[in-house]
Amino acid sequence: MARLVMKFGGTSVAGTERIRNAAARVKREVEAGNEVAVVVSAMAGETNRLVGFCREIAPLHDAREYDTVVASGEQVTTGLMALALHQIDVSARSWLGWQIPVRTDGTHGSARIEAIETAEIERRFGEGQVAVVAGFQGLGPDGRVTTLGRGGSDTSAVALAAALRADRCDIYTDVEGIFTADPRIVTRARKLAKITYEEMLELASLGARVLQTRSVEMAMNHRVRLQVLSSLSDAPGTLVIDEDEIMEKRVVSGITYAPDEAKITLHAVADRPGVAAVIFGSLSQANINVDMIVQSAAPDGSTTDITFTVGRTELERALKVLEGKKSDIGYSRLSPDPNVVKVSVVGVGMRSHAGVAQTMFQALAAKNINIQAISTSEIKVSVLIGADYTELAVRALHSAFGLDAA
Amino acid sequence: MARLVMKFGGTSVAGTERIRNAAARVKREVEAGNEVAVVVSAMAGETNRLVGFCREIAPLHDAREYDTVVASGEQVTTGLMALALHQIDVSARSWLGWQIPVRTDGTHGSARIEAIETAEIERRFGEGQVAVVAGFQGLGPDGRVTTLGRGGSDTSAVALAAALRADRCDIYTDVEGIFTADPRIVTRARKLAKITYEEMLELASLGARVLQTRSVEMAMNHRVRLQVLSSLSDAPGTLVIDEDEIMEKRVVSGITYAPDEAKITLHAVADRPGVAAVIFGSLSQANINVDMIVQSAAPDGSTTDITFTVGRTELERALKVLEGKKSDIGYSRLSPDPNVVKVSVVGVGMRSHAGVAQTMFQALAAKNINIQAISTSEIKVSVLIGADYTELAVRALHSAFGLDAA
């Protein structure tokens, strides 16, 4: 007997037929003798419909009222899931955020879970009852409905699994797991049987479509074993687990790309102390995150070019900030370039394995792909390249690190 | 300064444009110095959509889960109404049933309101804040969401008005008030400026499309002044008030018809004591309400024909019950007729005014309309006629009682 949290995303509960299908999966786990809590998202498209109503009425809306409106989507699916379980003779009841309660802080629209009171749910486990819990929502200190931000149902599921000390948290979605690269780009991408929390966090662009980043952080902090799998097939999924549990560590687990970066170059900046502090200090004050930074001195050493990347949606704002500081910084020219992409190779094995960067650079050079900037972390090497080369680079690296399926 | 409850039905909040329009009406009352609580229904069509989901999943559904699902419709409109009010600089907050709370009994699906705790809402009236309250929903003794049955938002509004000791409860809908007859049948029907609670209750078929019967009963019991008016025009509505407040009482206030009746005749029933008890006792045990009853003896006095009406949706069930009791009752033949309609003239003035029945029968005779059964109450005379004569009868009576508009 195990204790499981099963989370069904929007596509897995899109319509009554899908809900019945998900309920059948729950029944299978119950019949196997497991204690089960189900966490559900809103039906696919429903949250967008509700957010659309709010925007139509008030472009800048009160986050408390927004939360009241959008949390209704999960309320509907919890009730329907409980009904679908009753229909196949599984004892179940729905739980809304305020009923459990799932206590959050007061940051309406992107609240953080602070505590989940599971005593009553656990008591009912003892009676064989399945708890069907509304994802995405909680109860704020003001006694009102809060929501956790888009994709927040993953976080609800992981937090509930942690509170229940569940043996596993299964995230049912419309993909079969985590792949070594985006299968739409790399046809020979392979599904990973296991991946570490750290790798999952770095594989942001792969993960973002599957798991909310915050939920992975929370799973890592509370050592919740996650499984990502499809509600539409019976194929085994990908386990996201602690590094200690993975015996054979791959040097590189996956290749990922982030298409939402933009590059800015400041030309002929005076090469004097404190100038970098002015540039990055003013961006930081404007709440603009800077990622990669490259500095290249002119041959005579009098000036330098400074290149860095920001989020593409913040490019315009960053340019305004820098234009406002032109006299303080003292550059000759400012050139923005939104047509860049950051490609990364990720793997916990590279901690103990030299030569990953070199293999990466050689593979890109062999395809004549110019590297515009580089950044590294303990388990990741990232390069900035022209956006047109994205697919070529991802495929070349997937082969170079031996990830292609046989 | 007055204290008002303004209730907006489904057509009055169908879409963001309508919600904005309703919010503008609220603002007008606030700017006139009034304290306002707004009660909203779900958007038109939304409750049907949610009920449809429940039915698709489980034809016989757990009423607690059903309530959780369908109550979400009002949750959406409360949040949106609060946002619409903020947008035009009216201070407002949404209140869900469990937040106030609106305490109900535990009859999920058709719960009754037991108490509404208004202290916090009244405190915020003092700060100039509008309370936007979800209609149709409450909090059961089990700590779960209850709903009040279809049309229950009217009852929510009246109950809130009673709890708040409001000066008036305005029911905004898609008709301009209560008419002397259905304007689709009688083109010269007039809108009534005032009507008594008792008349409103009797004008069931006019009222059913406008006000839930239970809400009128509650308004009468708590002496809540109701106003029915259109959210789509500025025409004055109909006041539903205490008889004492109406100086000049009309003999007849309106003509109404109930198309949902069916007639059953038992032929040649043995005319012996106790036979009626068997017939109506067995129907009562099966929870079938009987309305009009006519007994006509055969010329030799040995047997009698018994005719009565039941709800049309219960005709099949009633026939089954009677067939099962055939030997106990001892009738020769059972003839059902669903093609009947009950036409009524209603007016508090007939208490002190003889001759209403006679005027009615003469007007129908003049049109060669055969009366199949008659029933009366203190303020109503009803006749059962062939369904084909409905419009003819309603128009004839509307003229005969001098109700036609000039």
Contacts between the chains, C-beta under 8 A, distances in Angstrom:
chain1	res1	chain2	res2	distance
A	16	B	53	5.9
A	16	B	56	4.1
A	16	B	57	5.1
A	19	B	57	6.6
A	20	B	57	6.8
A	50	B	76	6.6
A	53	B	16	5.9
A	53	B	76	7.1
A	53	B	80	5.6
A	54	B	79	7.5
A	54	B	80	7.0
A	54	B	83	6.2
A	56	B	16	4.1
A	57	B	16	5.1
A	57	B	19	6.5
A	57	B	20	6.8
A	57	B	80	5.6
A	57	B	83	4.7
A	57	B	84	5.0
A	57	B	87	6.3
A	58	B	83	4.4
A	58	B	84	7.1
A	58	B	86	6.3
A	58	B	87	4.6
A	61	B	83	5.1
A	61	B	86	7.5
A	62	B	82	7.0
A	62	B	83	6.3
A	62	B	86	5.6
A	64	B	93	7.4
A	65	B	79	4.4
A	65	B	80	7.6
A	65	B	82	4.5
A	65	B	83	4.9
A	65	B	86	7.4
A	65	B	93	7.6
A	65	B	94	5.8
A	66	B	79	7.0
A	66	B	83	7.4
A	67	B	79	7.8
A	68	B	75	6.2
A	68	B	78	6.5
A	68	B	79	3.7
A	68	B	82	7.7
A	68	B	94	5.2
A	68	B	96	7.1
A	69	B	75	7.3
A	69	B	76	5.3
A	69	B	79	3.6
A	69	B	80	6.0
A	69	B	83	7.8
A	71	B	75	7.7
A	72	B	72	4.0
A	72	B	73	7.8
A	72	B	75	4.6
A	72	B	76	5.1
A	73	B	72	7.8
A	75	B	68	6.2
A	75	B	69	7.3
A	75	B	71	7.7
A	75	B	72	4.6
A	75	B	75	7.1
A	76	B	50	6.5
A	76	B	53	7.1
A	76	B	69	5.3
A	76	B	72	5.1
A	78	B	68	6.6
A	79	B	54	7.6
A	79	B	65	4.4
A	79	B	66	7.0
A	79	B	67	7.9
A	79	B	68	3.7
A	79	B	69	3.6
A	80	B	53	5.6
A	80	B	54	7.0
A	80	B	57	5.6
A	80	B	65	7.7
A	80	B	69	6.0
A	82	B	62	7.0
A	82	B	65	4.5
A	82	B	68	7.7
A	83	B	54	6.2
A	83	B	57	4.7
A	83	B	58	4.4
A	83	B	61	5.1
A	83	B	62	6.3
A	83	B	65	4.9
A	83	B	66	7.5
A	83	B	69	7.8
A	84	B	57	5.0
A	84	B	58	7.2
A	86	B	58	6.3
A	86	B	61	7.5
A	86	B	62	5.6
A	86	B	65	7.4
A	87	B	57	6.3
A	87	B	58	4.7
A	93	B	64	7.3
A	93	B	65	7.6
A	94	B	65	5.8
A	94	B	68	5.3
A	96	B	68	7.2
A	96	B	145	7.6
A	98	B	98	6.7
A	99	B	143	6.5
A	99	B	144	7.1
A	143	B	99	6.5
A	144	B	99	7.1
A	145	B	96	7.6
